Amino acid sequence: MKKTAIILGLLVLINVSIFADDDYDSMPKNAITLDLFWLPTSLLVLSDSDFTGGMFWSTYIQYERHITEGMSLAGNIGYRSIGNIDGYILSAVSLEAHIRSYPGGKRIFFVDGMLGYALFNYTEKGDNPKNIFSHYFKFGGKLGWRIDFGKPGGFILEPSFGYYIPVGRTRINSIEGDGSLNDFFNFWLNTMSEIIIQGFVVGGPQLSLSFGYRF
C-alpha cells in the first residue's frame, strides 16, 4: 500500500512538472514594440523663444527575448528631437540594452533596467549655421505593464514610466576665458541648453505607451 502511494505521488509530481514545462514552452518568448510620441514644444514650458512653434518628437523600436519565465533581455534603437525646423534642432540617436524582471513570473508587471549610448546633434540654421556632435552614455530604469489582447501572444500594449540619467556634455557656444560679459552669457546659454539636452532629448523622464506584437 505504501509503495503504491509513493509511486502515485511520484507520478503526480512528474506529471505536474511536465505540464508546467509545456505551459512555459508554449508561451510566446519574443516581442517587437514601437513607441511614438510627439508634443508641441510650447507645452514643455521652454523659455527660449526660438523653440516657439516647434515640436518634440520621440520614437523607439524594441525587440525583446525571454530568457526565463521571469526575465528577459531587450535592445532598441530610438530617435528624439526638439526644436523649430526653421531655427534650432536638438536631436539624438540612441542605442539601448535592457534587462527586464517580471515579478511573479506572469509577464504582466515589469521592472526595467537600461544602459545605453546616444549620439547627440545640434543644428542651427540661419546666417551663422552650426552642426555640433557630442556623445552621451546613459543609464536608468522604469516600471511598466504589459497588456495582452486576449490570450498571451498577439497584439500588446505597454504603458511605462521611468527616468534616464545621461553622462556627457555639449558646448554649443564657445567660451574665450577672458572673463568678459560675453563669456558669462555663453556660459549661461550652454547651461540652459544642457538642461534641455539632458532633461528632454538624451535623458530625463520617460513616459511611453508602446504597442507591438508577441510571438
Residue, then its C-alpha position, 0 to 999 in steps of 0.5 A: m500500500k505504501k509503495t503504491a502511494i509513493i509511486l502515485g505521488l511520484l507520478v503526480l509530481i512528474n506529471v505536474s512538472i511536465f505540464a508546467d514545462d509545456d505551459y512555459d514552452s508554449m508561451p510566446k518568448n519574443a516581442i517587437t514594440l514601437d513607441l511614438f510620441w510627439l508634443p508641441t514644444s510650447l507645452l514643455v514650458l521652454s523659455d527660449s523663444d526660438f523653440t516657439g512653434g516647434m515640436f518634440w518628437s520621440t520614437y523607439i523600436q524594441y525587440e525583446r527575448h525571454i530568457t526565463e519565465g521571469m526575465s528577459l533581455a531587450g535592445n532598441i534603437g530610438y530617435r528624439s528631437i526638439g526644436n523649430i525646423d526653421g531655427y534650432i534642432l536638438s536631436a539624438v540617436s540612441l542605442e539601448a540594452h535592457i534587462r527586464s524582471y517580471p515579478g511573479g513570473k506572469r509577464i504582466f508587471f515589469v521592472d526595467g533596467m537600461l544602459g545605453y549610448a546616444l549620439f547627440n546633434y545640434t543644428e542651427k540654421g540661419d546666417n551663422p549655421k552650426n552642426i555640433f556632435s557630442h556623445y552621451f552614455k546613459f543609464g536608468g530604469k522604469l516600471g511598466w505593464r504589459i497588456d495582452f489582447g486576449k490570450p498571451g501572444g498577439f497584439i500588446l500594449e505597454p504603458s511605462f514610466g521611468y527616468y534616464i540619467p545621461v553622462g556627457r556634455t555639449r558646448i554649443n557656444s564657445i567660451e574665450g576665458d577672458g572673463s568678459l560679459n560675453d563669456f558669462f552669457n555663453f556660459w549661461l546659454n550652454t547651461m540652459s541648453e544642457i538642461i534641455i539636452q539632458g532633461f528632454v532629448v538624451g535623458g530625463p523622464q520617460l513616459s511611453l505607451s508602446f504597442g507591438y506584437r508577441f510571438 
